[in-house]
Amino acid sequence: MEKHLLVFSLNGHSAGSATIPPLGSCFKFLWGANDFGKFRTRDIPPMQLKDIRLSDNGAQKYYWPLDETSGEAAMDKLTRHPARIKNPVWLKPKYQQWEMVGSFTVNGYAGVAYNPKQDKLFVASSDSIAGYTFTKDGFTMDWTPIHHTELVLGHQNVYDTADDKLLDIFIDRKTVASFSFGSRQWDQTFPYGPLTEFWHANKFVSPLDSSLYTIGGYGQLHYKNLVQRYRFATRRWDTVKTAGDYLPPRYLSALGTDPQGKYAYMVGGYGSHTGDQMLDPRNYYDLFRYDIRKHSFRKIYSLKPLAYPFTFANSLVISAKPDTWYGLLFPNDSYSSRLQLVEGSLVDSTFRLVGNTIPYNFHDVQSYADLYYSPLSNKLIAVTLFYSRDDEKQRATQVRVYTLNYPPEPTDIAPAPLSFTPVRRSPWLLAVLITGILFIAASLVLRSRKTRRLKTAGIPPADARPATAVAIQPLVAELPTPAPAPHPAPESGPPVSSIFLFGPFQVFDREGHDTTRLFTPLLKELFLIIAAYTIRNGRGISSEGLNEILWHDKAEKDAKNNRSVNLAKLKPILEKIGNCVINKESGYWQLQVLDDTYVDYKTCVTLLHETAVPDPQHIHALVHIIKRGPFLLQTEYNWLDDIKSDISNSVIDRCLSYLRHHDITENPEFTIEITNCIFYFDQLNEDALTFKCKCLILLKRHNLASNTYLKFVKDYKDIYSADFDKTFQEIIA
């Protein structure tokens, strides 16, 4: 500042400097389009910005990484100073959230393959081949009609980049057919036959010996561990005799090869040690390395199990990052499953969950999923296939294609959206004054109510009791009368000492810092189990219950050690949050907090335990909590299903009860807020549709009401495969 010199650098390189007049120390920085005086401009090229730093005499004063996920403001990491952005297109969600780029149904039993050299995905069906060509900015899609041929149920596709051919494999018949895009037909026919004995076998093409390999599979009540090879030169199949460690028979594994083509890595799966389905079938979480030259297996390590049993989509992505693999895991014990991207290591057993989840209907051999990496567009590509049953008259495959920018990011560390409000001196001071007065008044009212309740219970008020008598109480909904939340989520600025379970799981410490990232997947689930059970039943959960959920596959001693270690890891995290601890009371683990730590789920349960018909104060408080999103958004555990169901039913019943007993014309805007909360939990709730459409009509938003109805009808058709039986006129009558 002494030299009055402004220096600008880009990517570590000086881009220029200029002297500035000594007019003080206040400056306005404008990036891109702006409306400021003579600098007003719209003539700017497309650009991507991140990591904006401002320094004074070499000392960094401001830092905006621009890693937000929504909103029109970015917060400085050093001084919490906001910067305003107009019409931002945030890039971070593209690295956290899968984007569905295609959903369609094709005839016959489809297969999928990917050509990384052309960055093209192929979906082959009985009468056409769909091709997706990906770019950094999106994708293009084309269809190639073909001579009708019934692909055999259980076949798989693979792309041979060496000979530039799309191949179809059917292991049972030892057939490998190639497709000619010139003649638009396969070079072999596929006569109908019995179901394959090699469902979900893994495969790869090896340039070392110009061969196609398949490993494992399932069929006829037996799991397989055969390594079978097809030589392109001789067009003959053989079974490879392997050495090294024993690979237990399995299917539903993921396999990928390293960039050099020396090794194939295989992780997870479901099978049994003998291969017999009737003899101790189990999930496998081990990583094997197959030496393609020596034809030998070596077990590298075993992954740490999650709270639910899981298997993998068919392929591993290994070439994207050194010593790292990416795979799609999913719980294989339920039909309505979800694919979760996981980043693992080839060196040790550590892994982490990245990206959000993808819906996946898992019905064993009727389902198939795969994962690919596009080096040209730098995207991960996920594909799901769901086949019609073999006995159905119309054979078809439902196809869904998703993309995610690389490298993927965990969703839990996404910062909360910020709101930006321009600062003006007089209104700001007035707002602070009014807020202070309201806060003091509210505090006096709350203290008066609390004193009356304590006197009724025979307990002296806090200021009349010694400090040593203050006890941390279990997180139980216990207030018999309506009261505002002790720490309502602020409308602007970061919350403090707060735990949010509605919407994405988020935790803030005493200083308002987001500490969610401190919770590893296991610590997060352990914390949520204890918190949810404490709030739900007022008692908590026993050690046996924790073992059954988290460490059911371990001996009692090992489970106890794991529990002790992870509870010890939770302690310093909870201390950062506020007066918050996990204690064992009467044989049950409980989350215990003082009133200065806000837990939205606790407040919600308190509100839901009030009278059957809530008053406006209660429903406003409930909507304030729920508008963050559904309970534990994008968090899926088997033990959580019943809790989510209870919350959904209670919230829907309470909201509808309020709407039925109050005049919606008094505040139609708030009625719409209530219906949006209902739709979080039940997107096909007809009562919510009726109330919302009527209120939109009252507000003269006829087009929006019509669009709401049409979206509901479409969703109803997609889910139930039936037409909604009420017209728009019947809804708003």
N, C-alpha and C positions, 0 to 999 in steps of 0.2 A: 504493500500500500504506500510505502514511503516513495517509491519510484513512480507511482501512479501508472503502472503497466499491467495490462490485461493480457494473459497468455492463454492460448487455447491449444490443447493437444488432443489427438485422436488415436486410440489404440496404442498409446505409449509413444507416439511420434508427434513432434511439435508441428502444429498446423498454421501457426502465425501468432503475432502479438500486435498490440496497439496501445498507444498512450491514451490515458483518459484524464479529463480535467479534474482538478481537486474539488469535487462537488460534494464530498461526504463519503460515507461508507455504505450507502443503500443503493442497490442495483436491482434491476429487473432482467431476468434471463428468459428469452423466448426461443423455444425450439419448434421449428416447423411452422405450420400455418398459425397466424395470429391476427388480431384486430386492433393492435396497439398503434394508434397515431399514424405517423408516416411510414412505420415499418409494417403496416398491414399488408399481408400477402397470402395468396392461395397457390401460387406457382411454385410448388416444391416437388421434388422427385420422391418416389416411395423410399422409405427408410425404416430401419429397425434400430431402436435405441436401447441401451442398457448401461448400467454402472456409471451413472453421471456423478462425478465428484467435483467439488469446488474447494480450492485450497487458497490459503492466504499466507504469503511468505513461506511456502513450503509445508505449512501445517494444514492438514485436511480438516475442513470445517463442516462440510455437508457431503452426504453420500446417499444417492438414490439408486438402488440396484434395479428398480423397475421390474420386480418379480411378483407384482400383484396378480391376482387372478380375476378381479372384477372391480367395478367402480370407476370413478373418474378422478381419483387422487392417488398419489404415491407418498409414502411417509419416509422422511429422512431417517436413516438408521442411527445417526449420531445425536441429533438434537430433537427428534420427533417433529421436525418442521415439514408441513405438507406442501406438496407441489401439485398443481392442477393440470390435468390432461384432458383435452377435448377429443371426443370420439375415439378413445383408445381401442385397439384390438390387441388384447393381452395374449402373449405367446405361451405363457406357462401352462394354461389349461390344456393346450395341445400336447403337452408332454405328460399330462396327468390323466386325461380323460379320453377313452377310446371313442372314436367317431365312426358311426355306422355309415359306410359309403354304399352299401347295397343290401337289399333284402328282396328276394324273389323266389319263386318256385319253378323248378324245371321238371320235365318229364323223365321218368326212369330213375335209376340209382346213380347219382352223380359222383364224380371224383374230383379232386382238386390237386393242382401242381403249380409250381412257381419257377420261372426262368429269371435268375438274378441278372444275367447279362443284358436282357432287354427290359428288365424291371416289369415283367408281365405275369399276371396271375391268370391261370386257366381253370375254368369250371366246366368239366366235360359231362354232358348228359346224353340221353338216347337220341336226341334229334338236333342238338346244337352244341356249340362250344362258346361260352362267354369268356371274353378276354378283358382284363383290367390292366391298363398301362398307367403306372403311377409316375407323378412328377412331384417336385417340391411344393408346387402350388395346388395340387389336386390330383385328378385322375381322369382318364377317358375310358370309355367302355365300348366294346364292339361285340357283335354276335355273328357267329359263323354257322349257318344252317348246314346240317350233314345228313347223309343217308341214314335213315332210322335203323338203329341197332340197339338191342337190349343189353346194356352193360350188366354183368353178373353181380348179384348182391354179395358184398364182401370184397370186391375188387379195390384196387388203389391205383392212383396216378402218380407219376413222377416225371420230371423233365430232365432229359439227358443233355447237358450243356455241351458235352464233347462232340456229339453228332447232331446237336440242335434238333432233338426230336421229343415230342410229347408221347409218353409211353403209358400203357395200361397193363397192370399186373394182376394175374389171378394165380395165386401160389399153388392151389390144389391141383390145377391142370398143368402147372408148369408152363404157362403161356405168358408171353410178353408181346403185346401188339403195339405198333407205332401208328401215329396218325399223320396223314398227308394233307396239308392245308391246300395243296393244289387240286387234288381230286376230291377233297372233303370227305374222306372216309378212312376207316381203319383197315389195316392190311390183313386183319383176321376177323372172323365172325365170333360171336359170343353166344353159343347155344345155351339155353337155360339148363341149370344143373343144381345139385344139392348145395346147401349152405356151406360156406367155407369153414375149414378147420383152423384158419389162421386169421381170425378177427383181430383188428388193431395191431397187426404185426408192424414192426418198425423196418424201415428200408433206407438205403442210401446207395448212391452211385459212386464207385471208387475209380478215379483216374489212374491209380497205381497199376491195376491189372485190367482196366477196361471192363469192369464187371458190376453187376447189380447185386446187392446183398439184402437179404431179409433176415430179421432176428425175432424169435418169439412168436406170440400169437395165442389165440384161444379158440377152441371148438370141440364139440362132442365130449363135453365135460372134462376136458384136459387142457392144461396150460402147457405151452411149448417153450423150449429154449434152444431150438435148432437154429444153426446158422446156415442158411441156404444161399447159393450163389448162382447167378446166371451170367455166363460169359457172352458178351456181345459178338465176339469174333466167331465163336463156334455155334452160338445159339443153343447152348446146352446148359442144363441145370445139374448141380451136384450139391451134396451136403458136406459142409466143411467140418473137419475134425478139429476141435479146439483144444487148447491147453490153458494152463494157468488156474486162476480161481474159478470155483464153481458158480455159475450163474443160475439161480433158482428159476424155474419156468414161470413165465408171467406174460401179461398183456397190459394195455393202458400205460405203457412207459413212454418216455420221450427220448429221442435219439438225434444226435447231430455230429458232424465231423469237424475237425479242426481245419483252419485255412490251408495247411500244408497237405491235408489228406492222408496223414499218417495214422491217425487214431479216430475211432468213433466212440463217443461218450453216450452212455445210456443211464437214465436216472428214473427211479421210482417204478411203479407198476403194481399189479395185483396178481397173485398166484399162490403157489404152494411149493414146498421144498421138493416134493415128489412129482408134482405136476398133476396129481389127482385132485379134482375139484372138491371131492368129499373129505379129503384129509387135510385139515388145518389150513384152509385158505386165509390169506392175510394180505395187508398192504405192505409193500416194500418201499423203503426210503433211501436205498443205497445208490451210489454212483459208481458205475463200472466203466473202465476204459478198455476198449477192444483194439488191440494192435493188428492192423490190417495185414501187414507183411507176415508177422509171426503167428497170426490166427490165435491169439491168446487173450484171455480176460484177466483184468486185475481190478480188484475192489479198491476204490480210492478212499471212500468214507461213507458214513450214513448221515443223512439229514436229520435234524431234530424234528420229531413229529409236532404237528400243530394240534389244536384242541379237537380237530375233526379229522377223520381219515381222508386222505386225498390221493388222487392219481394224476396223470398228466395227459395233455394233448400230445399228438404224435411226434412233433419235432422239437428239437432244441436249436436255438440260435447261438452259435459259438463265435462266428467270425466277426461280430460287431465290435468286440472289445477284448483285449488280451486277457487270458486266464479267467474269463467270465462267461457264464452261460445264462440265457434267458429261456424260460419255459412257462407254459400255462398250466397251472394246477387247478384242480376242482374237487369238491367233496363228491365221492362216488357212492354215497349212501342215501341220496335223495334224488328225486326226479327234477325238481325245480332247483337246479344247481347253478353255480356261477363260476366262470373262468377268472382266475386271478393271475396276473403276470408276476413272476418271481425272478429276481436277479440273484444268481448263485455264483460260487467260485469253483474253479477247477483245482484250487490249491487246498482249501479247507472247507469245512461244512457250514460256514456262515452263509446266510441268505437273507434277503429282505423282500417284502412285498412292495411292488411299485405299480402305479396306475390304478384306476378304478376297476371294478369288476364288469364282466360281460355276462348277460343272461345266457344260460345254457341248459337246455332240456336234455338231461342225461337218462337214456333208457338203454344202457348197455350197447348191444350191437346195432340199435337203431340210430345211434348218435356217433358223430365223428367231429373232431376239432383239430386244427393244425395252426402252426405259427411259422412265419417267415420274416426275414429281414431284407429290406430293400436298400442296397448300398448306394444306389443312384439318387433316390429321393430321400434317403435317410429316414425311413419309417419302418415300424414293425407292423406286420399284417397278420391279422387273425381271421380264420374262417371257421364257421360252424356249419355242419350238415346234419339234417334230421330226416331220416328216411321213413316213408310210409311202410306199414307192415307188409310182410311178404304175401299175406293172404288177401290183401286189399285188391280190389279190381283195378283201381287206378294207381299205378306206381309213380311216385313223385318224390322229390327231394326239396326240402326247404333250405335255402342257402342264405347265410348272412355273412357280410364281409365288413371288417373293422380295420381302422388304421390308427396308429399312435406315433407321434413324432419321437425320434430317438435323439438323446438318451432319455428314457422314461424317468419320471419323478414320483416319489411317494406322495399320495394325496393328503396324508395326515399333516404334513408340514406346510400345507398351503395357508398363507396368512389370511386373516379375516378381511373382508372388503372394508374399505375406508370410505367415509363420506367427506366431501369437501365443502366448506362454507367460507365464502370470502369474509375477511375480517375488516370491520369498520369500528372505529374507536367508540363512538357513542352508543350504538345498538349493542355492542359487545359488553360494555360496562353495565348497561341497563339489564341485559340478559343475565349477567353474573349476579347483579343485585336481586333480581326477581327469583332466580334459582336459589340464592342463599336464603331469602325469606321463606320460600316454599319448603326448603330443606329443614330449616329450623322449626317451622310450624309442624311439618310431618313428624320430626323427631319428638316434639313435645307430645303430639297425639299418640304416637306409638309408645312413648315412655309411660304416658298416663294409662293406656290400655294394659300395658305389661304390668304396671304396679297394681292395677285393680285385679288382674288375674292372679298375681302372686299372693296378694292379700287373701283372695278367696281360697287359695290353696294352702294358706297358712305359712307362706314362705316370705321372709323379709326381702325387700328390694335389694338390688345389687350393691347400691352405695351404702347399705346398712350391714352388709356381710363382709367378713374378712376375705382378702384376696385368695387365701389358701382354700376357701370353700368353693371356688369356681370349679365345676367339673365339666369335662367334655362329654356331651350327650350323643347317643346314637342318632344316626340320620334317619329319624322316623317322623312321618307326618303326624304331628301331635296337637296342632293348634285347633281348638274347637270353634274359634270364631274367625271370620274373615280378617285377613291382614295383608298388607302389601308384602311383596317379596323383600327379605332383608337386604338383598343386593340386586336390585333389578338391573338387567343388562342395559348399559348406557347406550344412548342413541348415537353418540359420537365419542371417539377416543377409545382406547383399549379398556376392557373391564379389568378389575383387580380381584384377586382371590376368588376366582370363579371357575366352576366346572360345568361345561355345557354338554349335555347328552342329546339334546334335540338339534337336528341338523348334523353337520359333521362333528365328531368328538373333538372338543377343544378345551384346553386348560390354561388359565392365566395365573401368574404368581402375584405377590403383593405389589410389585412395581408395574404390573400390567403387561409383562412380557409373556409371549406365547410359549409355554413350556411343553406343548403337546409332543414335540419331537423327542423329548426325553423318554417317552414311553415306547419301549420296544414292543413288537407284536405280542410277546408273551406277557410283559408287564402290563400292557394295555388290557389284555383279556383278564388277567388276574384282578386288576383294579376294578374293571367293569363288573365282574362276577360278584365281588364283595359289595360294591356300591349298590348294584341293582337288587341283590337279595336283601341287603339291609333296609333299603327304602321300601321295597315291596312288602316284606313280611315283618319288618321291625325286629327281626331276630338275627339275620345274617345267614352264614352258611358254615357247615361243619367242615372239619379237616377231611373227613371221608368224602364229602360232596365235592370239595376242591380236587381231591385226588382222582375221583371218578371222571371229572370233566377234563382236567389238564394232564394228568399223569396216569391214566388208566392202564397204560402198557408197562408201567414200572413196578418193581417190588415196593412194598410198604416203606422200607428204609430209604430207598432211593427217592421215592415220592416225597417223603418227609424232608430230606435234604434239599431237594429242588424247591419245595415250598418255603423253607427257611431262608434259602439264599435269595429268592426273588422277593420275598417280603422285606428282607433287609435292603434290597435295591430300591424298593418303593419308598422306604422311610425318608431319605433325603429329598426325594422329589416332592412328597407330600408336605414336608417342612417348608419348601419354597412356596407352595401354594398359600399356606396360611395355617391356622390352628386346625390341623387335619391329621388324623392318625388312624392306623388300623390296629385294633386291639381284639383280644379274644375274651369274650364274656359268656359264661355258662356253657362253654364248649363250642361257641359259634364265633366265627370271625366277623367283625363288624367294622364299617367305616364310621368313624366318629369325628364330628366337627363342631366348632363353635359357630355362633350366629354370624360372625364376620366373614365366613366363607359361604359364597352363594353356590347352590347346586340347583339347576333349573328343574331337574327331575323331582327333587324333594318338594319344591314349591308347587309343581304340577300335581303331584299326588295329594298334597294338602288341599289344593283347590278342588280336586275331583272328589274328595271325601266330604265336601260341604253338602248343602241341601241339594235335593234332586233337581230343582230348577234354580240355576244360578242367577244372581242379580247382575246388573251391568258391570259393577266393579269387579266381580269374580270373572266374568267372561272376558273383559278387557285384559285382565292379568293373564288368563289362560291363553288368549290369542297372542299376546306379547311373547309368550314362551314358544308357542308352536310355530310362529311365523319364521323361525330359523330353519324349519324343515322337519321331516319325519324323525322319529326317535332313532338315534344312532344310524344316521344315513350312511350307506355304503359299508356298514359293519354287519357281517353275517356270521353267526355262530348257532350251532344246533340248540344249545341251552337257552338262547335268547328268543327263540320263536314264540314261546308262550308269553313271555313278558311283553314283547312287541304286540302280540294279539290282544292282551289285556288292555294295554294303553290305547290301542286303536279303538277298541270297542267303547272304552270309557270316554275318550275324547269325542267320538262321534255321537254317542248318546247324550253327552252333556251339551254339545253345541246344538244339536237338533232340538233338545228340550228347551233351550233358550229361545231358539227361533220360533218354535211353535207357541210359546207363551208370551211373546213380545211382538209389538207392531213393527214389522220390518220397514214400513214406510217412514218411520221416525228417523232412521239413520241407515239408508240403503248402502252407503259406502262401507260401513262397518259390517253390515250383513254379508256383503261380498267377501270381506276379509275372513269372516267366519266360515263361509262355504269353501274358500280356498284352503283353509286349515283342514276341513273335512276331506277334501280331495287329496291332500297329502297322504291320508291313510286309506282312502277308498276312492279311487279315481272313477268308479262307476256308481256312485251314490246318487240315486234318482232324486231324493229329497233335496240334496245340495244343488243339483242341477236346476230344480224348480225354483228354489229361493234365489239363486244367482241370476237366472234369466229374468225373473220378475223384477229384481232390483235394477238390472241393467236397462230394462224397459222404462222403469220409473225415472232413471237418470237420462233418458232419451238416447241411450247408446244401443240403438236397435241392431246395427250391424255387428257389434261385439256380442250381443246376445245370440244372434243367429250363428256366429262363428263358434261360440261356446257350445251350442247345441250340436252343430255339425261335427265338431271334434269329439264330443261325447259319443255320438252315433258311430263314428269311425272306430273309436277305441272299443266300443261294445261289440262291433262286428269282428274286430281283430281277435278279441279275447274269447268270445262265446261262439264265433262262427255262425251268428244268427243276427237278424235285423232287429233293431230296437223298435218296440211296438207302440211307441207314443210319438205323435207328431209334435212339431214346435208349437202349434196352436194349443194343443192339449196341455203342454208343459206350462205355458204362460197363462192359461185360462184361470 
